[in-house]
Amino acid sequence: MIWTTEDHLADQPEESLALYRQFVALVEACGPVTYAVSKSMITFKGERRGFAGAKPDSRGIRGYLDLQRVVEDSRISNATPYTKRLFVHTFRITKPEQLDEEFAGWIREAYDVGQGHHLK
């Protein structure tokens, strides 16, 4: 089966879909992105690599951000080293106010990773 964004959005609560749309708007505000959809996640890719992912579910959205540093925050459930320079941060968002300017800043940092800036 080839997974689509619509497959992930189908049958999810409106509140979760609204959070997903809010997340996508923050990602797309960074610049051009492409989508890579798999069974487990909708991944957002920059010129060089995927940098973030999200998926709505019954409780909100869950996903990840690739950052060059460890972020400790209640929205972040785990930060795992991916390479010497990158850490995969898994997150859970359940309320619109959690997608604030601080979270938007992390998305911008992740977007830079997607553009390959971590390689310089």
N, CA, C and O of each residue as an XYZ file, in Angstrom:
480
protein
N       0.839     -1.195      0.000
C       0.000      0.000      0.000
C       0.878      1.250      0.000
O       1.864      1.328      0.733
N       0.517      2.201     -0.810
C       1.193      3.498     -0.821
C       0.401      4.434      0.082
O      -0.781      4.687     -0.155
N       1.060      4.945      1.117
C       0.395      5.818      2.085
C       0.362      7.248      1.572
O       1.299      7.715      0.925
N      -0.732      7.931      1.872
C      -0.886      9.334      1.504
C      -1.151     10.159      2.761
O      -1.491      9.620      3.815
N      -0.991     11.456      2.632
C      -1.326     12.352      3.737
C      -2.782     12.157      4.135
O      -3.112     12.142      5.321
N      -3.648     12.010      3.140
C      -5.076     11.841      3.410
C      -5.347     10.596      4.253
O      -6.255     10.599      5.084
N      -4.566      9.530      4.046
C      -4.727      8.320      4.866
C      -4.506      8.637      6.343
O      -5.233      8.142      7.204
N      -3.505      9.460      6.631
C      -3.202      9.811      8.021
C      -4.244     10.757      8.626
O      -4.462     10.754      9.837
N      -4.878     11.557      7.786
C      -5.850     12.532      8.280
C      -7.252     11.938      8.437
O      -8.071     12.454      9.197
N      -7.514     10.863      7.720
C      -8.854     10.263      7.730
C      -9.244      9.803      9.130
O      -8.450      9.205      9.856
N     -10.475     10.095      9.481
C     -11.086      9.615     10.730
C     -10.422     10.128     12.004
O     -10.592      9.534     13.068
N      -9.671     11.218     11.910
C      -9.071     11.813     13.108
C      -9.980     12.927     13.629
O     -10.701     13.549     12.849
N      -9.956     13.181     14.926
C     -10.797     14.249     15.487
C     -10.432     15.614     14.902
O      -9.269     15.870     14.588
N     -11.423     16.478     14.760
C     -11.195     17.813     14.200
C     -10.135     18.574     14.986
O      -9.345     19.312     14.396
N     -10.102     18.410     16.302
C      -9.098     19.109     17.119
C      -7.686     18.688     16.719
O      -6.783     19.522     16.655
N      -7.495     17.409     16.453
C      -6.184     16.905     16.035
C      -5.829     17.409     14.644
O      -4.678     17.761     14.382
N      -6.813     17.446     13.754
C      -6.566     17.952     12.403
C      -6.197     19.430     12.434
O      -5.336     19.871     11.672
N      -6.840     20.197     13.309
C      -6.508     21.620     13.439
C      -5.074     21.791     13.934
O      -4.358     22.665     13.446
N      -4.647     20.979     14.887
C      -3.261     21.037     15.366
C      -2.288     20.667     14.254
O      -1.243     21.299     14.105
N      -2.629     19.646     13.476
C      -1.776     19.251     12.356
C      -1.644     20.397     11.354
O      -0.538     20.701     10.906
N      -2.756     21.032     11.003
C      -2.714     22.151     10.051
C      -1.879     23.307     10.606
O      -1.151     23.961      9.860
N      -1.983     23.557     11.903
C      -1.194     24.610     12.541
C       0.300     24.263     12.465
O       1.123     25.134     12.183
N       0.646     23.011     12.713
C       2.034     22.557     12.606
C       2.544     22.736     11.175
O       3.636     23.264     10.967
N       1.760     22.299     10.194
C       2.153     22.421      8.788
C       2.380     23.885      8.419
O       3.333     24.195      7.704
N       1.531     24.782      8.888
C       1.701     26.211      8.598
C       3.034     26.717      9.147
O       3.712     27.504      8.487
N       3.415     26.277     10.340
C       4.707     26.682     10.908
C       5.860     26.132     10.073
O       6.847     26.831      9.844
N       5.742     24.891      9.618
C       6.781     24.293      8.779
C       6.885     25.039      7.456
O       7.980     25.419      7.042
N       5.753     25.252      6.792
C       5.773     25.884      5.470
C       6.191     27.343      5.533
O       6.641     27.892      4.528
N       6.053     27.989      6.691
C       6.514     29.373      6.844
C       8.035     29.469      6.760
O       8.572     30.553      6.535
N       8.726     28.358      6.936
C      10.192     28.353      6.886
C      10.721     28.431      5.461
O      11.817     28.945      5.235
N       9.958     27.930      4.504
C      10.403     27.898      3.113
C       9.868     26.658      2.423
O       9.011     25.961      2.967
N      10.372     26.379      1.220
C       9.880     25.237      0.448
C      10.163     23.907      1.148
O      11.243     23.700      1.702
N       9.188     23.021      1.113
C       9.338     21.669      1.657
C       8.696     20.677      0.701
O       7.828     21.027     -0.099
N       9.138     19.443      0.800
C       8.463     18.349      0.125
C       8.002     17.371      1.201
O       8.475     17.408      2.337
N       7.084     16.511      0.830
C       6.507     15.547      1.761
C       6.956     14.139      1.376
O       7.036     13.792      0.198
N       7.245     13.346      2.393
C       7.490     11.914      2.213
C       6.572     11.212      3.205
O       6.723     11.368      4.417
N       5.632     10.448      2.693
C       4.611      9.841      3.545
C       4.875      8.343      3.656
O       5.050      7.651      2.654
N       4.900      7.864      4.886
C       5.054      6.433      5.150
C       3.901      5.973      6.039
O       3.042      6.771      6.416
N       3.887      4.713      6.362
C       2.829      4.168      7.215
C       2.812      4.836      8.583
O       1.745      5.014      9.171
N       3.986      5.209      9.096
C       4.069      5.709     10.469
C       4.080      7.226     10.603
O       3.838      7.731     11.699
N       4.355      7.985      9.519
C       4.577      9.421      9.697
C       4.472     10.171      8.373
O       4.670      9.604      7.299
N       4.156     11.463      8.479
C       4.247     12.397      7.361
C       5.526     13.189      7.607
O       5.609     13.962      8.561
N       6.524     12.995      6.743
C       7.829     13.636      6.916
C       7.935     14.857      6.020
O       7.489     14.852      4.873
N       8.536     15.903      6.572
C       8.786     17.147      5.846
C      10.266     17.193      5.510
O      11.120     17.006      6.377
N      10.562     17.447      4.223
C      11.941     17.400      3.763
C      12.377     18.747      3.214
O      11.616     19.449      2.548
N      13.629     19.089      3.512
C      14.268     20.251      2.915
C      15.047     19.806      1.688
O      14.818     18.716      1.162
N      15.977     20.656      1.228
C      16.768     20.321      0.047
C      17.643     19.093      0.261
O      17.876     18.333     -0.679
N      18.132     18.887      1.482
C      19.081     17.812      1.751
C      18.492     16.590      2.434
O      18.939     15.471      2.179
N      17.492     16.777      3.301
C      17.020     15.650      4.109
C      15.705     15.980      4.795
O      15.278     17.134      4.837
N      15.071     14.940      5.335
C      13.914     15.141      6.189
C      14.350     15.783      7.486
O      15.428     15.487      8.002
N      13.518     16.660      8.013
C      13.887     17.384      9.229
C      12.795     17.366     10.287
O      13.056     17.698     11.443
N      11.590     16.989      9.918
C      10.472     16.968     10.865
C       9.426     15.987     10.361
O       9.366     15.660      9.176
N       8.615     15.533     11.285
C       7.507     14.666     10.927
C       6.365     14.890     11.894
O       6.568     15.324     13.028
N       5.166     14.591     11.438
C       3.992     14.743     12.301
C       2.901     13.799     11.828
O       2.833     13.414     10.660
N       2.046     13.440     12.787
C       0.911     12.580     12.479
C      -0.188     12.869     13.493
O       0.045     12.782     14.699
N      -1.391     13.215     13.017
C      -2.500     13.410     13.958
C      -2.983     12.068     14.491
O      -2.934     11.052     13.798
N      -3.449     12.086     15.729
C      -4.057     10.899     16.317
C      -5.182     11.338     17.247
O      -5.565     12.508     17.245
N      -5.704     10.430     18.024
C      -6.872     10.737     18.850
C      -6.581     11.744     19.963
O      -7.512     12.321     20.523
N      -5.301     11.964     20.293
C      -4.933     12.858     21.397
C      -4.311     14.176     20.942
O      -4.006     15.025     21.780
N      -4.117     14.368     19.647
C      -3.463     15.584     19.152
C      -2.568     15.233     17.987
O      -3.002     14.590     17.031
N      -1.307     15.659     18.066
C      -0.330     15.232     17.070
C       0.926     14.758     17.794
O       1.284     15.244     18.867
N       1.567     13.803     17.166
C       2.874     13.367     17.631
C       3.820     13.482     16.450
O       3.401     13.427     15.294
N       5.089     13.643     16.751
C       6.031     13.779     15.661
C       7.449     13.908     16.152
O       7.772     13.561     17.288
N       8.295     14.418     15.263
C       9.701     14.574     15.610
C      10.289     15.802     14.922
O       9.774     16.281     13.912
N      11.377     16.293     15.498
C      12.185     17.365     14.929
C      13.644     16.937     15.028
O      14.061     16.417     16.063
N      14.423     17.145     13.975
C      15.864     16.906     14.012
C      16.558     18.227     14.321
O      16.480     19.176     13.541
N      17.235     18.281     15.459
C      17.900     19.507     15.907
C      19.373     19.233     16.185
O      19.771     18.091     16.413
N      20.175     20.294     16.163
C      21.605     20.168     16.416
C      21.953     20.262     17.897
O      23.131     20.263     18.254
N      20.967     20.338     18.744
C      21.184     20.432     20.186
C      20.042     19.700     20.878
O      19.013     19.413     20.266
N      20.232     19.404     22.147
C      19.181     18.770     22.938
C      18.287     19.855     23.528
O      18.774     20.807     24.138
N      16.992     19.707     23.344
C      16.003     20.614     23.919
C      15.254     19.848     25.008
O      14.766     18.740     24.786
N      15.174     20.457     26.175
C      14.397     19.870     27.264
C      13.161     20.727     27.487
O      13.260     21.913     27.800
N      11.998     20.112     27.321
C      10.728     20.822     27.424
C       9.642     19.770     27.637
O       9.799     18.618     27.234
N       8.548     20.167     28.268
C       7.470     19.210     28.532
C       6.835     18.669     27.250
O       6.244     17.589     27.270
N       6.946     19.395     26.141
C       6.395     18.917     24.871
C       7.279     17.848     24.230
O       6.819     17.071     23.394
N       8.541     17.816     24.627
C       9.508     16.866     24.084
C       9.546     15.640     24.991
O       9.873     15.751     26.173
N       9.215     14.481     24.446
C       9.215     13.267     25.266
C      10.558     12.562     25.263
O      10.861     11.797     26.179
N      11.373     12.816     24.233
C      12.650     12.136     24.132
C      13.551     12.880     23.155
O      13.075     13.425     22.159
N      14.846     12.905     23.438
C      15.851     13.430     22.512
C      16.950     12.386     22.410
O      17.625     12.083     23.394
N      17.125     11.838     21.214
C      18.056     10.744     20.993
C      19.114     11.162     19.980
O      18.778     11.739     18.945
N      20.401     10.879     20.262
C      21.428     11.186     19.256
C      21.167     10.396     17.977
O      20.901      9.195     18.017
N      21.247     11.087     16.846
C      21.104     10.452     15.542
C      22.482     10.332     14.900
O      22.851      9.285     14.369
N      23.231     11.428     14.961
C      24.638     11.470     14.562
C      25.353     12.295     15.629
O      24.757     12.669     16.639
N      26.628     12.575     15.395
C      27.361     13.425     16.347
C      26.789     14.834     16.390
O      26.925     15.532     17.394
N      26.149     15.255     15.303
C      25.646     16.627     15.195
C      24.135     16.759     15.313
O      23.624     17.873     15.433
N      23.414     15.650     15.283
C      21.949     15.732     15.243
C      21.298     14.898     16.340
O      21.761     13.813     16.693
N      20.203     15.452     16.866
C      19.403     14.774     17.876
C      17.956     14.736     17.394
O      17.402     15.761     16.995
N      17.357     13.567     17.432
C      15.951     13.412     17.062
C      15.119     13.637     18.319
O      15.268     12.926     19.314
N      14.246     14.633     18.260
C      13.363     14.980     19.378
C      11.946     14.527     19.050
O      11.364     14.987     18.067
N      11.388     13.638     19.852
C       9.993     13.255     19.662
C       9.118     14.158     20.518
O       9.463     14.492     21.651
N       7.982     14.545     19.955
C       7.102     15.473     20.668
C       5.661     15.004     20.635
O       5.270     14.163     19.825
N       4.885     15.575     21.543
C       3.435     15.372     21.615
C       2.811     16.746     21.827
O       3.179     17.461     22.759
N       1.868     17.115     20.962
C       1.139     18.381     21.065
C      -0.339     18.045     21.254
O      -0.913     17.277     20.482
N      -0.950     18.630     22.295
C      -2.365     18.359     22.569
C      -3.222     19.619     22.593
O      -4.449     19.535     22.623
N      -2.569     20.809     22.579
C      -3.310     22.076     22.637
C      -2.677     23.082     21.672
O      -1.459     23.075     21.495
N      -3.478     23.940     21.049
C      -2.940     24.918     20.098
C      -1.861     25.821     20.691
O      -0.899     26.168     20.006
N      -2.012     26.200     21.952
C      -1.038     27.123     22.546
C       0.341     26.494     22.718
O       1.314     27.205     22.972
N       0.438     25.175     22.583
C       1.747     24.525     22.648
C       2.569     24.787     21.388
O       3.793     24.657     21.409
N       1.908     25.152     20.299
C       2.607     25.491     19.057
C       2.899     26.990     19.060
O       2.422     27.737     18.205
N       3.681     27.402     20.028
C       3.971     28.815     20.254
C       5.243     29.246     19.518
O       5.792     28.490     18.716
N       5.703     30.464     19.797
C       6.889     30.992     19.123
C       8.135     30.166     19.440
O       8.999     29.994     18.580
N       8.232     29.659     20.660
C       9.379     28.813     21.002
C       9.393     27.550     20.142
O      10.434     27.175     19.604
N       8.243     26.899     20.013
C       8.153     25.692     19.187
C       8.435     26.039     17.727
O       9.117     25.286     17.032
N       7.916     27.172     17.259
C       8.186     27.618     15.888
C       9.684     27.805     15.675
O      10.197     27.511     14.595
N      10.388     28.290     16.690
C      11.841     28.440     16.597
C      12.536     27.100     16.427
O      13.499     26.991     15.667
N      12.057     26.080     17.128
C      12.637     24.745     16.956
C      12.382     24.225     15.548
O      13.242     23.574     14.955
N      11.201     24.514     15.016
C      10.910     24.104     13.638
C      11.860     24.807     12.679
O      12.349     24.184     11.736
N      12.133     26.088     12.897
C      13.081     26.809     12.031
C      14.477     26.189     12.125
O      15.163     26.047     11.113
N      14.893     25.824     13.324
C      16.189     25.148     13.489
C      16.201     23.824     12.727
O      17.180     23.502     12.054
N      15.125     23.066     12.831
C      15.030     21.788     12.130
C      15.036     22.014     10.617
O      15.649     21.242      9.879
N      14.364     23.057     10.155
C      14.350     23.367      8.722
C      15.773     23.603      8.218
O      16.133     23.151      7.131
N      16.579     24.310      9.007
C      17.979     24.531      8.628
C      18.717     23.204      8.468
O      19.547     23.059      7.571
N      18.417     22.240      9.331
C      18.992     20.899      9.193
C      18.554     20.294      7.860
O      19.368     19.710      7.144
N      17.292     20.430      7.532
C      16.784     19.911      6.267
C      17.449     20.534      5.055
O      17.534     19.917      3.993
N      17.919     21.760      5.219
C      18.620     22.449      4.134
C      20.105     22.074      4.091
O      20.822     22.486      3.180
N      20.563     21.296      5.071
C      21.957     20.868      5.090
C      22.899     21.790      5.830
O      24.114     21.609      5.756
N      22.375     22.776      6.545
C      23.240     23.737      7.240
C      24.077     23.089      8.333
O      25.117     23.627      8.712
N      23.642     21.945      8.845
C      24.414     21.256      9.886
C      25.703     20.647      9.338
O      26.563     20.229     10.113
N      25.847     20.592      8.028
C      27.025     19.991      7.404
C      28.151     20.994      7.193
O      29.251     20.616      6.790
N      27.884     22.263      7.461
C      28.889     23.302      7.195
C      29.802     23.502      8.373
O      30.704     24.338      8.320
